[in-house]
Amino acid sequence: MKSSKISNPVEGYFSIKGDWMKITGIEKQKNDNMRFNVYIDDKYAFSIFYEEKEMFKLENGVEIDIEQYNYYVNYVTFKNAYNDAIRILSYTMKTKKEIYEKLRLKGYSSSIIDDVINKLVDLHYIDDEYYAEIYVKEKKERLFSKYRIYNELIRKGIEPSVIELKLCELYNNELDVIQKLINKKSISTDDKLKIKNYLYRKGFKIEDINKALSNEEV
């Protein structure tokens, strides 16, 4: 019978020979008494917590087939990825794309990441529309242009239609923002060309800049 290999995106690479395997060792980890390393045919296979060991009834000498092995690995991998995502979200809000990229860098497969993200969305731990709403409000207060906000949210993976909707709802007039920036910049310079270039680099439309500067002169 040909040898088959199953890739585990987190635990490493384990070679499986035949349809059945025997658990030849279960050892407590040195730094965590509730976590165990599982060995199959005397080779490290995966790690589990105590409750998973009891739930799966994994003991020395137990034989498992490839289907069982895949189930254990996928279960453990999903749980690890989900816990990693929760830790990331405990620090700050993230978009679906940001969570995807962070989990990908940790070595998880696309299928596992997609499953984790779907669960997080169902639980409302990730909500791209709400994220965009908060982001627009915050950046408008910091006097960002619509153009800059739009592009930053695009890079974060927010759908263009969602960004446009939130900008329309929450940021319909850039002239007030431009005026505030002119007032701030005028403290350090009265050179209109410098001010105009400064505002243009921030992503404001030249016609709005000219209009705001014209209002200044009235």
C-alpha positions, -999 to +999 in steps of 0.1 A: +000+000+000+013+034-009+024+058+019+002+089+023+010+122+039-013+146+057-001+182+062-011+200+094-006+237+089+002+244+125+018+213+141+042+205+113+044+175+089+035+140+099+040+109+077+012+083+079+018+048+066-012+026+060-048+031+070-043+026+108-020+042+133-012+036+169-008+062+196+025+053+212+029+081+236+011+110+253+033+133+273+026+164+294+043+195+281+070+209+304+056+244+306+019+235+307+006+205+327-028+207+310-014+203+275-001+171+260+020+160+230+006+131+212+029+106+194+018+082+167+042+053+158+068+069+180+067+102+161+052+136+173+018+141+157-001+170+174-008+187+207-040+187+227-054+200+260-065+177+288-102+181+280-096+172+244-076+141+254-105+130+276-132+139+250-114+119+222-104+091+247-068+093+235-046+069+254-014+049+247-021+019+225-053+033+210-055+028+172-069+055+150-075+057+112-067+085+088-102+099+091-100+101+129-065+116+127-077+143+103-107+151+125-085+155+156-060+177+138-087+199+122-105+202+155-073+212+174-061+235+146-094+253+143-095+258+181-059+272+181-067+295+152-099+307+169-081+314+202-054+333+183-080+354+166-097+362+199-064+373+214-058+396+184-093+411+187-089+416+225-064+444+217-083+462+190-110+459+163-100+442+131-115+436+097-120+402+081-090+408+059-067+418+088-077+387+108-071+366+077-036+380+071-026+377+108-037+340+110-021+333+076+012+346+090+009+321+118+007+293+093-029+284+093-045+271+061-071+291+041-099+267+049-093+269+087-090+307+085-123+309+066-141+288+091-127+309+120-137+341+103-172+328+096-177+319+132-164+354+144-188+371+120-217+350+132-208+360+168-204+397+157-168+397+169-160+409+134-182+434+116-167+452+087-196+477+083-194+487+120-156+489+117-160+513+087-185+534+106-162+538+136-132+544+114-149+572+094-160+590+125-126+588+142-106+599+111-130+627+103-124+640+139-086+638+131-092+659+100-085+631+074-097+636+039-124+614+024-098+602-002-074+591+025-101+573+046-114+555+015-080+542+005-070+532+041-103+512+044-098+496+010-063+484+022-081+469+053-104+449+030-136+468+034-160+466+004-160+498-016-198+500-014-197+499+024-170+527+025-190+549+001-222+544+022-205+554+055-187+584+039-221+595+025-238+591+059-211+605+081-188+628+061-207+648+035-188+681+037-151+684+035-150+721+035-154+723+072-124+700+077-103+719+051-111+751+069-100+737+102-067+725+087-062+760+071-066+776+105-041+752+120-016+756+092-019+794+091-003+795+125+030+785+110+028+800+075+007+825+056+020+812+022-012+802+004+007+780-021+023+760+008-011+756+024-026+745-009+001+719-015-002+707+021-040+701+017-036+685-017-011+660-003-036+651+023-060+640-004-085+670-006-098+680-039-082+711-055-116+727-061-125+724-025-092+737-014-095+768-036-130+774-024-119+772+012-090+795+006-113+819-013-136+820+017-106+829+039-100+860+018-136+872+020 
